Amino acid sequence: MDKLTHYRDCVQTLLRRYASEDILEEDVEILLSFDTERDHYQWMNVGWHQLNRVYRCIIHIDIKGGKVWLQQNLTDQDPAEELVKMGVEKKDIVLGLHPPYKRPYTEYGVA
């Protein structure tokens, strides 16, 4: 299996596992969006909580330039570290949710 295919599989497996553990109210859906052609992957919650609209992107991951970009993480989990445990190289993970000037100070890759 080539690196890109492996990274796609890791991201999808991770999001499926996270979403399966999500506990929601009756009128809120868990949505997984996997765009494997453009390599955008999202876990969202969409629906209603009483009179309030719920439209929340919990985790957003992109794969671009052969690197896994963590764009959003609203969980208390560490998806970057879990991806490493699944075989994604640290240098190939970019914490896109941090500004570019901070990325060299992380233990992960930079763009």
Rosetta blueprint (number, residue, H / E / L):
1 M L
2 D L
3 K H
4 L H
5 T H
6 H H
7 Y H
8 R H
9 D H
10 C H
11 V H
12 Q H
13 T H
14 L H
15 L H
16 R H
17 R H
18 Y H
19 A H
20 S H
21 E L
22 D L
23 I L
24 L L
25 E L
26 E L
27 D L
28 V E
29 E E
30 I E
31 L E
32 L E
33 S E
34 F E
35 D E
36 T L
37 E L
38 R L
39 D L
40 H E
41 Y E
42 Q E
43 W E
44 M E
45 N E
46 V E
47 G E
48 W E
49 H E
50 Q L
51 L L
52 N E
53 R E
54 V E
55 Y E
56 R E
57 C E
58 I E
59 I E
60 H E
61 I E
62 D E
63 I E
64 K E
65 G L
66 G L
67 K E
68 V E
69 W E
70 L E
71 Q E
72 Q E
73 N E
74 L L
75 T L
76 D L
77 Q L
78 D L
79 P H
80 A H
81 E H
82 E H
83 L H
84 V H
85 K H
86 M L
87 G L
88 V L
89 E L
90 K H
91 K H
92 D H
93 I E
94 V E
95 L L
96 G L
97 L L
98 H L
99 P L
100 P L
101 Y L
102 K L
103 R H
104 P H
105 Y H
106 T L
107 E L
108 Y L
109 G E
110 V L
111 A L
